Amino acid sequence: MTVKQTNRAEQIRFISAETMDKLAELQLVPSPINYELIYTFITGEVPELNRELDQFIQTDTLIDDEQASILHEKYCKLQSVTDEIEAASTDLMVEMGKIQSVLELAGQDTNAYGNALEGANSAISKQSGDAVNLSKIVEKIIVATKAMEKKTRAMELDLESSSFEINKLRESLVDSQREALTDGLTRLANRKHFDKKLQEAVRDVYDNGTDLSILISDVDFFKKFNDSWGHVAGDQILRLIGKCMMENVKGKDTAARYGGEEFAIILPQTGLEGALSVAEHIRKSVESKKIIKKSTGKSLGRVTMSFGVAQYKEGEQITDLVTRADTALYASKKAGRNLVMGEHEIPDFEEKDINIA
């Protein structure tokens, strides 16, 4: 075992020990789901998970198995999806290798068949009318032809089987890739997918000279709602907002869970006025929903959102566009929340006063 392998093994043992200690501290049963959840927390590989778990820890709130299962579904699924993609890719390469082998064998068989025919033709040309010898040569040709037919049929069956497997693997790979770019809770695009689509939208501006706007939104007083009704109810709110987002986007638009209780939408071929209209539709849609706790049927009131909207300026950095939308969002919250504010409405002093790292 190399030094690198030894260090890796020691690191895993250390993290495992820390995981068991944290499970005991949180009074969680060390089930596979709970273990993976806390192991991921200890490694710090998913910052959003750490932020949400830290809220429980800082408030001395015990986590039950149901809440742990929900957190596991939200934050640990992506790694499993990544493993699925890797496995699907590996299987695809194996199937492609099979096809290559079949084709190589087919080439060898075809060469052998060609050589057999060439030999027979040469033998026929040397004959001087001997019917017996000619009959034997023809017989050899028939045998070689039948053997080639048999091998060709076997090759066709192998290719059909491999083609079927490749189609299944391709579908699996596409599904896994889609899952890797989707937020598990809201089914919207995740932050990684949002960043990718925004880069593509900016390139489209340069290629086609079209407009591009984005909106960034935030759930008003979401932490207070979570503290009052719990994270399960909070997740219900996020799913509801995700549905409202999807109902108000179309075509090339991309709705995403930007992070935590923040959401964003990329609006290609849309100017500032059009983007403000989309934001206002979503704001009204969310505000109109009455929140009911499923377990008790009790009304939890209504939830509102604040929005910031900005339009891309040709030649600017993408971060500048996001900063203006974020600044407009901050201004809408400062102005009283449950508002839509465009970049043109931001007072100059606010633009200078806010530094978004």
Residue pairs with C-beta under 8 A, 6 or more apart in sequence:
1 9
15 39
15 42
15 43
16 39
18 42
19 35
19 38
19 39
19 42
20 30
22 38
22 41
22 42
23 29
23 30
23 34
23 35
23 38
26 38
26 56
26 57
26 62
26 63
27 62
28 34
28 38
28 63
28 65
28 68
29 65
31 65
33 68
33 69
33 72
34 65
34 68
34 72
36 72
36 76
37 49
37 68
37 71
37 72
37 75
37 76
40 46
40 49
40 75
40 76
40 79
41 49
41 50
41 53
44 50
45 79
46 75
46 76
46 78
48 75
48 259
48 260
49 71
49 74
49 75
49 76
51 260
52 71
52 75
52 231
53 63
53 71
55 61
55 226
56 62
56 63
59 227
63 71
66 232
67 231
67 232
70 231
70 232
70 235
73 184
73 185
74 184
74 185
74 235
77 179
77 184
78 180
78 184
81 176
81 179
81 180
82 180
84 172
84 176
84 179
85 173
85 176
85 177
85 180
88 169
88 172
88 173
88 176
89 173
91 165
91 169
92 166
92 169
92 170
92 173
95 162
95 165
95 166
95 169
96 166
98 158
98 162
99 159
99 162
99 166
102 155
102 158
102 159
102 162
105 151
105 155
106 151
106 152
106 155
109 148
109 151
109 152
109 155
110 148
113 144
113 145
113 147
113 148
116 140
116 141
116 144
117 141
117 144
120 137
120 138
120 140
120 141
120 144
123 133
123 137
124 134
124 137
127 133
127 134
127 137
180 192
181 189
181 190
181 192
181 193
181 196
182 188
182 189
182 190
182 193
183 189
183 190
183 242
183 256
183 257
185 235
185 238
185 239
185 242
185 257
186 238
186 239
186 241
186 242
186 245
186 257
187 242
187 246
188 242
188 245
188 246
188 255
188 256
188 257
188 263
189 197
189 254
189 255
189 256
189 257
190 256
190 257
191 256
191 257
191 258
191 259
193 254
193 256
194 254
194 256
194 258
194 264
194 266
197 254
197 256
197 266
198 214
198 254
198 266
198 318
199 318
201 212
201 252
201 254
201 266
201 268
201 312
202 212
202 312
202 318
204 210
204 212
204 268
205 211
205 212
205 312
205 314
206 314
210 268
210 269
211 268
211 269
211 270
211 271
211 274
211 311
211 312
212 266
212 267
212 268
212 269
212 270
212 311
212 312
213 267
213 270
213 271
213 272
213 274
213 275
213 309
213 310
213 311
213 312
214 264
214 265
214 266
214 267
214 275
214 309
214 310
214 312
214 321
214 322
214 325
215 264
215 265
215 267
215 275
215 278
215 279
215 307
215 308
215 309
215 310
215 325
216 258
216 262
216 263
216 264
216 307
216 308
216 322
216 325
216 326
216 328
216 329
217 262
217 263
217 264
217 279
217 282
217 283
217 305
217 306
217 307
217 308
217 329
218 261
218 262
218 263
218 305
218 306
218 329
218 333
219 225
219 237
219 238
219 241
219 261
219 303
219 304
219 305
220 303
220 304
220 305
220 306
220 333
220 337
220 338
221 337
222 234
222 237
222 260
222 261
225 233
225 234
225 237
225 300
225 303
226 233
226 234
229 293
229 300
233 291
233 293
233 300
236 291
236 294
237 291
237 303
238 257
238 261
240 286
240 289
240 291
240 303
241 263
241 286
241 303
241 305
242 255
242 257
242 263
244 282
244 285
244 286
244 289
245 255
245 263
245 265
245 282
246 255
247 285
248 278
248 281
248 282
248 285
249 255
249 265
249 278
251 268
252 268
252 269
253 265
253 266
253 267
253 268
253 270
254 265
254 266
255 263
255 264
255 265
256 263
256 264
256 265
256 266
257 263
258 264
263 305
264 325
265 278
267 274
267 275
267 278
270 278
271 311
272 309
272 310
272 311
272 342
272 343
272 344
275 309
275 311
275 342
276 309
276 340
276 342
279 307
279 309
279 340
280 307
280 340
282 305
282 307
283 304
283 305
283 307
283 338
283 339
283 340
286 303
286 304
286 305
287 302
287 303
287 304
287 305
287 338
288 302
289 302
289 303
290 299
290 301
290 302
291 299
291 300
291 301
291 302
291 303
292 298
292 299
292 300
293 299
293 300
304 337
304 338
305 338
306 329
306 332
306 333
306 337
306 338
306 339
306 340
306 341
307 328
307 329
307 332
307 339
307 340
307 341
308 324
308 325
308 326
308 327
308 328
308 329
308 330
308 331
308 332
308 341
308 342
308 343
309 325
309 328
309 340
309 341
309 342
309 343
310 321
310 322
310 324
310 325
310 328
310 342
310 343
311 321
311 343
312 321
313 320
313 321
323 356
324 343
324 346
325 343
326 356
327 343
327 346
327 350
327 351
327 354
327 356
328 341
328 342
328 343
328 345
328 346
329 341
330 350
330 354
331 341
331 345
331 346
331 347
331 350
332 339
332 340
332 341
333 339
334 350
335 341
